[in-house]
Amino acid sequence: MSSGMTVTGPVDRKPTIDELIGVADLERCLAPFVAGSVEGLAVFRDDGPAYAVASQRDGDLTRWETLPPEALSALRRGAERSFGVGDVRFEVRPLFAGADRVAVLVLARGAGPEGTLEVRLIEGVVAVLGQLLQASFAAWVTSEMHLAASEQSHRELTVRNAELQRAVEHLQQLDKLKSNFLATVSHELRTPLTSVIGFSEMLLEGLAGDLGEEQREYVQTILDRGEELLSLITHLLEMSQLEGGAVRLDLRACAVADVVGRALDAVRLGAQQAQLHLHAQTPALPAVVADPEKIQRVLVNLLGNAIKFTGPGGRVVVEACRAPIRRPFQEETLFGEEDPDAVRITVRDTGIGMAPEQLGRIFEAFYQVDAGPTRAHGGAGLGLSIVRNLVVAHGGEVWAESEPGRGTAVHFTLPVASAAAESAA
């Protein structure tokens, strides 16, 4: 009995009855039909021994296996609808899953005249099992198709991952070549540039004779541009060292106020020339574990940016307070724990601010907020990238907050020194 169902797509094999229905379930399904002159019911695999048996009289589940070989062969083939062996008569019907035969149903009864009850009984059993098998077959097809689709997706993902891995390795090689190139070029440029700067200073000091006013302006321009180029080369060299892991930190317990004070001294002249108010708010705080020179470098970069993008009369302030080492709230994990043993340092200005779409990229190397052909501010876009790398190397985190026209605040955290380290310092 077949429903005419055909399988298309990734399922290209015939299921076995074992995959469609369990033995215990099948025997429970057969047992109610064994009654009267019916000795038993059995289901034979399409190409194997009896799969399930329901016997009324003696419960002998092996009697089906003791039939003559020709009878067993006939049962398994389902070639005949009815035949007798000794005093037993067998009614045989095939069972289908989809369009494929998966088993043979056999009813055993006495060898008397053929009656309609047993024939109707086996047809009823076939109908019940047919519905059960077709439902199981539909579920099996769905499972097989899902499995095939999953395997195909897995194969595609494996291929894609291999391609991505090769691409990543290639990009890593290119990045390493870039860093090595930058380091080499930066190092080679520093020596002649240092000579240009040195001789310019000597000329301005009059070591080669007196200069006229116009000559002094020319030499001063050479000196200024040389120092700008040296700063750019220094940034490139520092960036390549950070990316290559070549920077070593001299970590020790240090006072936040001292580091902030030295950074303010380094930029105070620039702030005065820009007509800005520059001050710090650093209350009594525990020492932090840091390389003071590197953190001073971080602060000088942040202060330099703040001064550059703040107009005359504006304010630039450095603040410090106890805080956990963590990102802003929206970036925390749901079950993240705060570590209170940290100091947060903030450089805040009243400058032009940034749009949200710019804020997420300011720590990328070479990214510039003012990147148009008419931009008013110079720079290579490396300062904040260096800041991020140095802070992360200290085990801290860095992020920024800003609104257009209302200024910018850049925060970073540093771990607090232990009591023993602080006393040793």
C-alpha positions as CSV (number, residue, x, y, z in Angstrom):
1,M,0.0,0.0,0.0
2,S,1.6,3.3,-1.1
3,S,0.6,6.9,-0.8
4,G,2.5,7.8,-3.8
5,M,4.9,10.1,-1.8
6,T,8.2,10.8,-3.6
7,V,11.3,12.2,-2.0
8,T,13.2,15.0,-3.7
9,G,16.1,17.1,-2.6
10,P,19.0,15.9,-0.5
11,V,17.3,12.7,0.6
12,D,18.4,10.0,-1.8
13,R,18.2,6.8,0.2
14,K,15.5,4.5,1.3
15,P,14.8,4.4,5.1
16,T,14.7,1.1,7.0
17,I,11.7,0.3,9.1
18,D,14.0,0.5,12.2
19,E,14.5,4.2,11.5
20,L,10.7,4.8,11.3
21,I,9.2,3.0,14.2
22,G,10.5,1.2,17.3
23,V,10.0,-2.5,17.9
24,A,8.1,-2.0,21.2
25,D,5.8,0.5,19.6
26,L,5.1,-1.8,16.7
27,E,4.4,-4.8,18.9
28,R,1.9,-2.7,21.0
29,C,0.3,-1.7,17.7
30,L,0.0,-5.3,16.5
31,A,-1.2,-6.9,19.8
32,P,-4.8,-5.7,19.8
33,F,-5.4,-7.3,16.4
34,V,-4.5,-10.8,17.5
35,A,-7.8,-12.6,18.4
36,G,-10.0,-15.5,17.5
37,S,-8.5,-17.8,14.8
38,V,-5.5,-15.4,14.3
39,E,-2.4,-17.1,15.7
40,G,-0.2,-14.0,15.3
41,L,1.0,-11.1,13.4
42,A,4.6,-10.4,12.3
43,V,6.5,-7.7,10.5
44,F,9.5,-8.7,8.5
45,R,12.2,-6.3,7.5
46,D,12.4,-5.9,3.7
47,D,15.7,-7.7,3.7
48,G,16.1,-9.3,7.1
49,P,14.5,-11.5,9.8
50,A,11.4,-10.8,11.8
51,Y,11.3,-7.3,13.2
52,A,8.2,-7.4,15.5
53,V,5.9,-10.3,16.5
54,A,2.5,-10.3,18.3
55,S,1.5,-13.9,19.1
56,Q,-1.8,-14.9,20.8
57,R,-1.3,-18.6,21.7
58,D,2.1,-19.6,22.9
59,G,4.0,-16.3,22.8
60,D,6.8,-18.1,21.0
61,L,8.6,-15.3,19.2
62,T,11.0,-17.7,17.5
63,R,8.4,-19.8,15.7
64,W,8.5,-17.4,12.7
65,E,12.2,-18.1,12.4
66,T,11.6,-21.9,12.3
67,L,9.5,-21.8,9.1
68,P,10.9,-23.6,6.1
69,P,13.5,-21.5,4.2
70,E,11.2,-21.2,1.1
71,A,8.4,-19.9,3.3
72,L,10.6,-17.4,5.0
73,S,11.9,-16.3,1.6
74,A,8.4,-15.8,0.4
75,L,7.4,-13.9,3.5
76,R,10.4,-11.5,3.2
77,R,9.8,-11.0,-0.5
78,G,6.1,-10.4,0.0
79,A,5.7,-12.1,-3.4
80,E,2.5,-13.9,-2.6
81,R,-0.6,-12.6,-0.9
82,S,-1.6,-15.9,0.7
83,F,-0.1,-19.4,1.1
84,G,-0.1,-22.3,3.5
85,V,2.6,-24.2,5.4
86,G,1.4,-27.3,7.2
87,D,-1.6,-26.4,9.3
88,V,-1.0,-22.6,9.2
89,R,-2.2,-20.2,6.6
90,F,-0.3,-16.9,6.0
91,E,-1.7,-13.7,4.6
92,V,1.1,-11.5,3.3
93,R,1.0,-7.7,2.6
94,P,3.8,-5.2,1.8
95,L,4.3,-2.1,3.9
96,F,5.5,1.2,2.3
97,A,7.2,4.3,3.4
98,G,6.8,6.9,0.7
99,A,7.1,4.9,-2.6
100,D,9.5,2.3,-1.2
101,R,8.7,-1.0,0.4
102,V,10.3,-1.2,3.8
103,A,8.7,-4.3,5.4
104,V,6.2,-7.1,5.0
105,L,3.2,-7.7,7.3
106,V,2.2,-11.4,7.8
107,L,-1.0,-12.7,9.5
108,A,-0.9,-16.4,10.6
109,R,-4.2,-18.2,11.0
110,G,-5.6,-21.8,10.9
111,A,-5.5,-23.7,7.7
112,G,-9.3,-23.8,7.3
113,P,-11.3,-22.3,4.5
114,E,-10.4,-18.8,3.7
115,G,-12.7,-16.4,5.5
116,T,-13.3,-12.7,5.1
117,L,-12.6,-11.8,8.7
118,E,-8.9,-12.5,8.6
119,V,-8.6,-10.8,5.2
120,R,-10.4,-7.7,6.4
121,L,-8.3,-7.8,9.6
122,I,-5.0,-7.7,7.8
123,E,-6.2,-5.0,5.4
124,G,-7.2,-3.0,8.5
125,V,-3.8,-3.6,10.1
126,V,-2.1,-2.6,6.8
127,A,-4.1,0.7,6.8
128,V,-3.2,1.5,10.4
129,L,0.5,0.7,9.9
130,G,0.4,2.5,6.5
131,Q,-0.7,5.8,8.2
132,L,1.8,5.3,11.0
133,L,4.7,4.6,8.6
134,Q,3.8,7.6,6.3
135,A,3.7,9.9,9.3
136,S,7.0,8.6,10.5
137,F,8.4,8.8,7.0
138,A,7.4,12.4,6.7
139,A,9.2,13.2,10.0
140,W,12.2,11.1,8.8
141,V,12.4,13.0,5.5
142,T,12.3,16.3,7.3
143,S,15.0,15.2,9.7
144,E,17.2,13.9,6.8
145,M,16.7,17.1,4.8
146,H,17.6,19.2,7.9
147,L,20.6,17.0,8.5
148,A,21.7,17.3,4.8
149,A,21.2,21.0,4.9
150,S,23.2,21.3,8.1
151,E,26.0,19.2,6.7
152,Q,26.0,21.3,3.5
153,S,26.1,24.5,5.6
154,H,28.9,23.0,7.7
155,R,30.9,22.2,4.5
156,E,30.3,25.7,3.1
157,L,31.3,27.3,6.5
158,T,34.4,25.1,6.6
159,V,35.4,26.3,3.1
160,R,34.6,29.9,4.0
161,N,36.5,29.7,7.2
162,A,39.5,28.4,5.4
163,E,39.3,31.2,2.9
164,L,38.9,33.8,5.7
165,Q,41.9,32.2,7.5
166,R,44.0,32.5,4.4
167,A,42.9,36.1,4.0
168,V,43.6,36.9,7.6
169,E,47.1,35.4,7.4
170,H,47.7,37.4,4.2
171,L,46.6,40.6,5.8
172,Q,48.7,39.9,8.9
173,Q,51.7,39.4,6.6
174,L,51.0,42.7,4.8
175,D,50.5,44.5,8.1
176,K,53.8,43.1,9.4
177,L,55.5,44.3,6.2
178,K,53.9,47.7,6.6
179,S,55.0,48.0,10.2
180,N,58.6,47.0,9.3
181,F,58.6,49.4,6.4
182,L,57.4,52.3,8.6
183,A,59.9,51.5,11.2
184,T,62.8,51.3,8.7
185,V,61.8,54.5,6.9
186,S,61.1,56.4,10.1
187,H,64.5,55.4,11.5
188,E,66.3,56.4,8.3
189,L,64.6,59.8,8.1
190,R,65.2,60.8,11.7
191,T,69.0,61.1,11.2
192,P,69.1,63.6,8.3
193,L,66.1,65.5,9.8
194,T,67.8,65.9,13.1
195,S,70.7,67.5,11.3
196,V,68.4,69.9,9.5
197,I,66.8,70.9,12.8
198,G,70.1,71.2,14.6
199,F,71.7,73.4,11.9
200,S,68.5,75.6,11.8
201,E,68.8,76.2,15.5
202,M,72.5,77.0,15.1
203,L,71.7,79.5,12.4
204,L,69.0,81.2,14.6
205,E,71.5,81.4,17.5
206,G,73.9,83.2,15.3
207,L,76.7,80.6,15.3
208,A,77.2,81.1,11.6
209,G,77.0,84.9,11.7
210,D,74.2,87.4,12.0
211,L,71.0,86.9,10.0
212,G,68.7,89.5,8.6
213,E,65.1,89.6,9.7
214,E,63.9,88.0,6.4
215,Q,66.6,85.3,6.7
216,R,65.6,84.5,10.3
217,E,62.0,84.1,9.2
218,Y,63.1,81.6,6.5
219,V,65.2,79.6,8.9
220,Q,62.5,79.7,11.6
221,T,60.1,78.2,9.0
222,I,62.6,75.5,8.2
223,L,62.9,74.7,11.9
224,D,59.1,74.7,12.5
225,R,58.4,72.4,9.5
226,G,61.3,70.2,10.4
227,E,60.0,69.8,14.0
228,E,56.5,69.0,12.6
229,L,58.0,66.3,10.3
230,L,60.1,64.9,13.2
231,S,56.9,64.7,15.3
232,L,55.2,62.8,12.5
233,I,58.1,60.4,12.0
234,T,58.2,59.8,15.8
235,H,54.5,59.0,15.7
236,L,55.0,56.5,12.8
237,L,57.9,54.9,14.6
238,E,56.1,54.6,17.9
239,M,53.0,53.2,16.1
240,S,55.0,50.5,14.3
241,Q,56.7,49.6,17.6
242,L,53.3,49.3,19.4
243,E,51.8,47.2,16.7
244,G,54.8,45.0,16.6
245,G,54.9,44.5,20.4
246,A,58.4,46.1,20.6
247,V,57.5,48.6,23.3
248,R,58.5,47.7,26.8
249,L,56.8,49.3,29.8
250,D,58.7,50.4,32.9
251,L,55.8,49.7,35.3
252,R,56.0,51.0,38.8
253,A,53.9,52.8,41.3
254,C,53.6,56.5,40.5
255,A,51.5,59.4,41.6
256,V,48.8,60.6,39.3
257,A,49.2,64.2,40.2
258,D,52.9,64.2,39.3
259,V,52.3,62.6,35.9
260,V,49.4,65.1,35.1
261,G,51.6,68.0,36.3
262,R,54.4,67.1,33.9
263,A,52.0,66.7,31.0
264,L,50.4,70.1,31.7
265,D,53.9,71.8,31.8
266,A,54.6,70.3,28.4
267,V,51.6,71.8,26.7
268,R,51.2,75.0,28.8
269,L,52.9,77.3,26.3
270,G,50.7,75.9,23.5
271,A,47.6,76.5,25.6
272,Q,48.7,80.1,26.3
273,Q,49.3,80.8,22.6
274,A,45.8,79.4,21.8
275,Q,44.4,81.7,24.6
276,L,42.9,78.7,26.5
277,H,42.3,78.1,30.2
278,L,44.3,75.0,31.3
279,H,44.0,73.4,34.7
280,A,43.8,70.1,36.6
281,Q,41.5,68.6,39.2
282,T,43.4,65.8,40.8
283,P,42.4,65.1,44.5
284,A,44.4,62.8,46.7
285,L,44.4,59.5,45.0
286,P,46.3,56.2,45.4
287,A,49.3,55.5,43.2
288,V,48.7,53.7,39.9
289,V,50.8,51.0,38.3
290,A,52.1,52.6,35.1
291,D,55.1,53.7,33.1
292,P,55.1,57.4,33.9
293,E,56.8,58.4,30.7
294,K,54.3,56.5,28.6
295,I,51.3,57.9,30.5
296,Q,52.7,61.4,30.2
297,R,52.8,60.7,26.5
298,V,49.1,59.7,26.5
299,L,48.2,62.9,28.4
300,V,50.2,65.1,26.1
301,N,48.6,63.6,23.0
302,L,45.1,64.0,24.5
303,L,45.8,67.6,25.7
304,G,47.3,68.5,22.3
305,N,44.1,67.3,20.6
306,A,42.0,69.3,23.1
307,I,44.0,72.5,22.5
308,K,43.9,72.0,18.7
309,F,40.1,71.7,18.6
310,T,39.2,74.3,21.2
311,G,38.8,78.0,20.3
312,P,40.2,81.0,22.1
313,G,38.6,81.5,25.6
314,G,37.8,77.8,25.9
315,R,38.7,75.5,28.8
316,V,40.8,72.3,28.9
317,V,40.8,70.4,32.2
318,V,42.3,67.2,33.4
319,E,40.3,65.3,36.0
320,A,41.1,62.2,38.0
321,C,39.0,60.0,40.3
322,R,38.6,56.5,41.7
323,A,36.6,54.3,39.3
324,P,36.2,50.7,38.2
325,I,38.1,49.4,35.2
326,R,35.3,48.9,32.8
327,R,33.8,50.3,29.6
328,P,30.8,52.6,29.4
329,F,27.6,50.9,30.6
330,Q,26.3,50.0,27.1
331,E,29.4,48.0,26.4
332,E,29.4,45.9,29.6
333,T,28.4,42.3,29.7
334,L,25.2,41.5,31.6
335,F,27.0,39.7,34.4
336,G,30.3,41.8,34.3
337,E,31.9,42.6,37.7
338,E,33.3,46.0,38.4
339,D,36.9,46.3,39.7
340,P,37.1,49.4,42.0
341,D,40.9,49.3,42.2
342,A,41.4,51.8,39.3
343,V,41.8,55.5,38.6
344,R,40.0,57.1,35.8
345,I,41.7,60.1,34.1
346,T,39.7,62.4,31.9
347,V,40.8,65.1,29.5
348,R,37.8,67.4,28.9
349,D,37.5,70.4,26.6
350,T,34.9,72.9,25.5
351,G,35.8,72.6,21.8
352,I,33.9,71.8,18.6
353,G,33.0,68.3,19.6
354,M,32.3,65.3,17.2
355,A,29.3,63.6,15.6
356,P,28.4,60.1,16.8
357,E,29.5,58.5,13.6
358,Q,32.9,60.0,14.0
359,L,33.2,59.1,17.7
360,G,33.4,55.4,17.1
361,R,36.5,55.7,14.8
362,I,38.7,58.3,16.5
363,F,41.0,55.6,17.9
364,E,41.7,54.1,14.5
365,A,45.2,54.7,13.0
366,F,45.2,57.5,10.4
367,Y,41.6,58.5,11.0
368,Q,41.0,62.2,11.1
369,V,37.8,64.0,12.2
370,D,38.7,67.0,10.0
371,A,39.7,65.0,6.9
372,G,38.4,67.3,4.1
373,P,40.7,69.0,1.6
374,T,40.1,72.3,3.4
375,R,40.7,71.0,6.9
376,A,42.0,73.6,9.3
377,H,44.0,71.3,11.6
378,G,47.1,69.4,10.7
379,G,48.2,65.9,11.9
380,A,48.4,62.4,10.6
381,G,45.7,60.8,12.7
382,L,48.0,58.7,14.8
383,G,47.9,60.4,18.2
384,L,44.7,58.7,19.5
385,S,45.6,55.4,18.1
386,I,48.9,55.6,20.1
387,V,46.9,56.6,23.1
388,R,44.7,53.5,22.8
389,N,47.6,51.1,22.3
390,L,49.5,52.5,25.3
391,V,46.5,52.4,27.6
392,V,45.6,48.9,26.6
393,A,49.2,47.8,27.2
394,H,48.8,49.1,30.8
395,G,45.7,46.9,31.3
396,G,43.3,49.9,31.1
397,E,40.6,51.0,28.8
398,V,39.9,54.2,26.9
399,W,36.8,55.7,25.4
400,A,35.4,59.1,24.5
401,E,32.2,61.1,24.8
402,S,31.3,64.1,22.7
403,E,28.6,66.3,21.3
404,P,29.0,68.7,18.3
405,G,29.5,72.2,19.6
406,R,29.7,71.1,23.3
407,G,33.2,69.7,23.6
408,T,34.8,66.3,24.0
409,A,35.8,64.1,27.0
410,V,38.3,61.3,26.6
411,H,38.5,58.9,29.6
412,F,41.1,56.2,30.3
413,T,41.7,53.9,33.3
414,L,44.8,52.7,35.1
415,P,45.1,50.0,37.8
416,V,45.8,51.1,41.3
417,A,49.1,49.9,42.8
418,S,49.1,47.5,45.7
419,A,50.0,48.8,49.2
420,A,53.3,47.1,49.1
421,A,54.2,48.5,45.7
422,E,53.2,52.0,46.7
423,S,55.3,51.9,49.9
424,A,58.3,50.6,47.9
425,A,57.9,53.4,45.4
